[in-house]
Amino acid sequence: MAAHAPDRRALMAGLAALGAAAPRLSHADIMEVGGNASRLVNIPSPQAAADGSHYEPPTRISAVMDIYKRMTTAVKVAGAGPYQFVADTGANQSVISIEVATKLGLLMGPALPLNGVAGVQLTPTTEASVEIGPRPKRQATLSVLPQAAIGAPGMLGLDLLDGAQLTLDFSRQTLTIDNDGRAGMGDEIRLKAHRRDGQLTLVDADLAGIRVTAFLDSGAQDTIGNMALRDLAVTRYPLTPFRPIPIVSVTGQTIDAQFADLPGLRIGGLSMPSWPVAFADLHTFRMWDLVSRPAVLIGVDILSRFETVCLDFRRDEVRLRLPTRA
């Protein structure tokens, strides 16, 4: 592995135009909780109790894209800002836009290898102090890329998120770090996770009945499976149509992918409705030695099926809250 930690963030081009629809997730769509999942509480959220509203998951890819663009958190760099950074639990290396780095007068350091979904590319780096919410200020090495490639002024990777509690609140379209917020409110499920190269991994999962290693990737708009998973899916569901689509890495490289509607994903004792899943021979899977074993990166398109998702790197667990009853 290169001396510079790997980065992973994918933007899938063209899915919005397909207008793929998926059913809303509700209590009826969830199987009985079992396996290594445990239900914590089952009470209405304060917002629902106050005005009768409830969160309805997005039913179209275009709506997922809209939510994805808003899921950022405030970060101060070199004492300036805050700037809205994407929090990417699928990336080991944090990134700052060249526009922000130039505005702050940060000095450019050596170009180091940066791993994207399609391969490795040399990118310049810079050093700066970083403040994330209530977390102590710390000095960090940041890769530098154009803001158009990042989709935000910057991106937080696991190098700056390790030991944090990351909460994605899809009903409010907010992302908080080290803040319990509405944790413990609503219908919340706890899943024990494992660490693999820093990422939180759910090993009790399957897609289309195929056991998979599942990574939760808050920095990916779409869910992507490896080719080992695709080959098994083709064997089990030979009549399922697969359509070509490109995946563009944050480094600007492009890789061909195929996507299909397959039976829903199961994690722990939870089962979700069908949703389009892409399949590609990502450089990321090769880095993690997951070429021959079925694996999947779970993106915001699946995570937003829930009202909130808490990725707790302190306790190595994931907490999911189901949409509140109307």
C-alpha positions in Angstrom: 0.0 0.0 0.0 1.3 3.5 -0.8 2.6 5.6 2.0 -0.3 8.0 1.5 -3.6 6.6 2.9 -6.2 5.7 0.4 -9.3 7.7 -0.5 -12.6 6.4 -1.7 -15.5 8.5 -2.9 -17.7 7.7 -6.0 -20.2 9.8 -7.9 -22.4 7.7 -10.2 -23.2 9.7 -13.4 -26.5 9.2 -15.1 -28.6 7.2 -12.6 -30.9 10.2 -12.0 -31.9 10.3 -15.6 -33.1 6.7 -15.3 -35.6 7.8 -12.7 -35.4 4.4 -10.9 -38.1 4.2 -8.3 -38.1 2.2 -5.1 -40.8 1.7 -2.4 -40.7 3.7 0.8 -39.2 1.9 3.8 -41.7 1.4 6.6 -42.1 -0.9 9.5 -44.0 -3.3 7.3 -40.9 -3.5 5.0 -38.7 -4.7 7.8 -38.5 -8.3 8.9 -38.5 -9.2 12.5 -35.4 -8.0 14.2 -33.1 -10.9 14.9 -29.5 -12.1 14.3 -27.0 -9.7 15.9 -29.5 -6.8 15.7 -31.2 -5.5 18.8 -34.1 -3.1 19.1 -33.5 -0.2 21.6 -36.7 1.7 21.8 -40.0 2.2 19.9 -41.4 5.7 20.6 -42.3 8.6 18.3 -39.6 11.2 17.7 -40.2 14.6 19.3 -40.7 16.2 15.9 -43.4 13.7 14.9 -45.1 14.1 18.3 -45.2 17.8 18.0 -46.6 18.2 14.4 -47.6 14.8 13.3 -45.0 14.7 10.6 -42.8 11.7 9.8 -39.8 10.9 7.6 -40.5 9.3 4.3 -37.4 7.9 2.6 -36.7 9.2 -1.0 -38.3 7.1 -3.7 -36.2 8.3 -6.6 -32.5 8.5 -7.3 -32.7 12.2 -8.0 -34.1 12.7 -4.4 -31.1 10.7 -3.0 -28.8 13.0 -4.9 -30.4 16.0 -3.4 -30.0 14.6 0.1 -26.4 13.5 -0.6 -25.4 17.1 -1.6 -26.7 18.4 1.8 -25.1 15.9 4.1 -22.0 17.9 5.2 -20.6 19.1 8.5 -18.9 22.3 9.5 -15.0 22.3 9.6 -12.6 25.0 10.4 -9.3 24.9 8.5 -6.2 27.0 9.7 -8.6 28.8 12.0 -10.8 30.0 9.1 -14.3 29.0 8.1 -16.3 26.9 8.9 -16.4 25.2 5.6 -19.0 22.5 4.8 -17.0 19.2 4.3 -18.4 15.8 3.2 -17.8 13.2 5.8 -16.7 10.0 4.0 -16.4 6.8 6.0 -15.2 5.0 2.9 -12.1 7.2 2.7 -8.9 6.9 4.8 -7.5 10.2 3.6 -9.0 13.7 4.1 -9.1 16.1 1.2 -9.3 19.9 0.8 -10.3 21.8 -2.3 -7.6 23.7 -4.2 -9.9 26.7 -4.1 -10.0 26.8 -0.2 -6.3 26.0 0.1 -5.5 28.9 -2.2 -7.8 31.3 -0.4 -6.2 30.4 3.0 -2.6 30.6 1.5 -1.8 27.1 2.4 1.6 25.9 1.1 1.6 23.0 -1.3 3.6 20.0 -0.3 4.8 17.0 -2.2 2.5 15.0 -4.5 1.7 11.7 -3.0 -0.4 8.7 -4.3 -4.1 9.0 -3.7 -6.2 5.9 -4.2 -9.6 6.4 -5.9 -12.2 3.8 -7.0 -10.6 3.5 -10.4 -6.9 3.6 -9.5 -4.1 5.6 -8.1 -3.2 9.2 -8.9 -0.5 11.6 -7.6 -2.0 14.6 -6.0 -0.4 17.5 -4.1 -0.8 17.7 -0.3 -0.9 20.5 2.3 -0.6 20.8 6.1 -3.2 22.6 8.1 -4.9 22.6 11.5 -8.4 21.2 11.4 -11.3 21.7 13.9 -14.4 19.5 13.6 -17.3 20.3 15.8 -16.4 19.8 19.5 -13.3 17.7 18.6 -9.9 19.2 19.6 -7.9 21.0 17.0 -5.4 18.8 15.3 -2.8 19.1 12.6 -3.5 17.1 9.4 -2.1 16.3 6.0 -4.7 16.9 3.4 -4.7 15.9 -0.2 -5.7 18.8 -2.6 -8.2 18.4 -5.4 -10.5 20.7 -7.4 -13.8 21.4 -5.6 -15.8 20.2 -8.6 -14.3 16.7 -8.1 -15.0 16.6 -4.3 -18.5 18.1 -4.6 -17.7 20.3 -1.5 -15.0 22.5 -0.1 -13.4 19.3 1.4 -13.9 15.8 2.6 -13.2 14.2 6.0 -11.7 10.7 5.9 -11.1 8.2 8.6 -7.8 9.8 9.4 -9.8 12.6 11.1 -13.0 10.6 12.0 -11.4 7.8 13.9 -13.0 7.5 17.4 -15.9 9.7 16.4 -19.6 9.3 16.5 -21.0 10.3 13.1 -24.8 10.8 12.9 -26.6 11.2 9.6 -30.1 12.6 10.2 -31.9 12.2 6.9 -35.2 13.7 8.2 -33.4 17.0 8.9 -30.7 16.5 6.2 -28.0 17.2 8.8 -24.7 15.5 9.7 -23.2 15.8 13.1 -20.0 14.5 14.7 -19.6 13.7 18.4 -23.1 14.9 19.2 -25.8 12.4 20.3 -28.5 14.7 18.9 -31.7 12.7 18.7 -30.0 9.3 19.5 -32.3 7.1 21.5 -35.4 8.7 20.0 -37.6 6.8 17.6 -37.4 3.2 16.6 -33.7 2.4 16.8 -31.8 -0.7 16.0 -28.2 -1.5 17.1 -25.9 -3.6 15.0 -22.4 -4.6 16.2 -19.7 -3.8 13.6 -16.1 -4.9 13.0 -13.2 -2.8 11.8 -11.4 -3.5 8.6 -8.7 -1.0 7.6 -10.5 1.5 9.8 -13.9 1.1 8.1 -17.0 -0.2 10.0 -17.9 -3.5 8.5 -21.1 -5.5 8.9 -20.4 -9.2 8.3 -23.9 -10.5 8.9 -25.3 -9.2 5.6 -26.5 -10.5 2.3 -27.8 -9.2 -1.0 -30.1 -11.3 -3.1 -29.5 -14.1 -0.6 -25.7 -14.0 -1.1 -23.6 -13.5 2.0 -21.5 -10.3 1.6 -19.0 -8.2 3.5 -20.7 -4.8 3.8 -19.0 -1.5 4.3 -21.0 1.6 5.3 -19.8 4.5 3.1 -21.3 7.9 4.0 -19.3 9.5 1.2 -20.8 7.5 -1.6 -24.1 8.4 -3.2 -24.7 4.9 -4.6 -24.3 1.3 -3.4 -21.7 -0.7 -5.3 -21.0 -4.4 -5.3 -17.8 -6.2 -6.5 -17.7 -8.5 -9.5 -17.6 -11.6 -7.3 -21.1 -10.6 -6.1 -22.2 -9.8 -9.6 -21.2 -13.2 -10.9 -23.1 -15.0 -8.2 -26.2 -12.7 -8.8 -26.1 -13.5 -12.5 -26.1 -17.2 -11.7 -29.0 -17.0 -9.3 -31.0 -14.5 -11.3 -30.1 -15.2 -15.0 -33.1 -13.2 -16.3 -32.2 -10.0 -14.4 -31.2 -7.2 -16.9 -27.9 -5.5 -16.2 -27.3 -2.0 -17.7 -23.9 -0.2 -18.3 -23.1 3.0 -16.5 -19.8 4.9 -15.7 -18.5 5.6 -12.2 -16.3 8.7 -11.8 -13.7 8.7 -9.1 -12.9 11.8 -7.0 -9.5 11.6 -8.7 -11.2 12.1 -12.1 -10.7 8.5 -13.3 -13.6 6.6 -14.8 -14.5 2.9 -14.6 -17.2 1.0 -16.3 -20.0 -0.5 -14.1 -23.3 -2.4 -14.5 -26.4 -2.0 -12.4 -29.5 -4.1 -11.8 -32.5 -4.3 -9.5 -32.0 -7.2 -7.2 -33.9 -8.6 -4.2 -33.4 -6.4 -1.1 -30.4 -6.1 1.1 -30.4 -7.7 4.6 -28.2 -6.5 7.4 -28.5 -8.3 10.7 -32.2 -9.0 11.2 -33.3 -6.2 8.9 -34.5 -6.6 5.4 -35.0 -3.7 2.9 -36.9 -3.4 -0.4 -35.2 -3.8 -3.7 -33.1 -0.9 -5.0 -30.7 -0.5 -8.0 -27.2 -1.7 -7.2 -24.1 -1.1 -9.3 -21.3 -3.6 -9.8 -17.8 -2.7 -10.7 -14.2 -3.9 -10.4 -13.2 -1.1 -8.1 -9.6 -0.4 -7.2 -11.0 -0.1 -3.6 -12.0 -3.8 -3.5 -8.5 -4.8 -4.7 -6.9 -2.7 -2.0 -9.0 -4.5 0.6 -8.3 -7.9 -0.8 -12.0 -8.4 -1.6 -11.8 -9.5 -5.2 -12.9 -13.1 -4.9 -15.3 -12.7 -1.9 -18.7 -11.0 -2.4 -18.6 -7.5 -1.0 -20.6 -4.3 -1.2 -20.2 -0.6 -0.3 -23.5 0.7 1.1 -24.0 4.3 0.0 -26.4 7.1 1.0 -29.1 5.6 -1.4 -29.5 2.7 1.1 -28.6 4.5 4.3 -31.4 7.1 3.6 -33.9 4.3 3.8 -33.6 5.0 7.5 -34.5 8.2 9.4 -31.1 8.4 11.1 -27.9 6.4 10.9 -25.2 6.6 13.6 -21.8 5.3 12.8 -20.1 4.9 16.2 -16.4 4.4 15.9 -16.0 4.6 19.7 -18.2 1.5 20.3 -17.7 -0.2 16.9 -21.4 -0.3 16.2 -24.1 1.1 13.9 -27.4 2.4 15.1 -30.3 2.7 12.7 -33.6 4.4 13.4 -36.6 3.4 11.3 -38.9 6.0 9.9 -41.5 7.1 12.4 -45.1 6.0 12.1 -47.4 8.7 10.8 
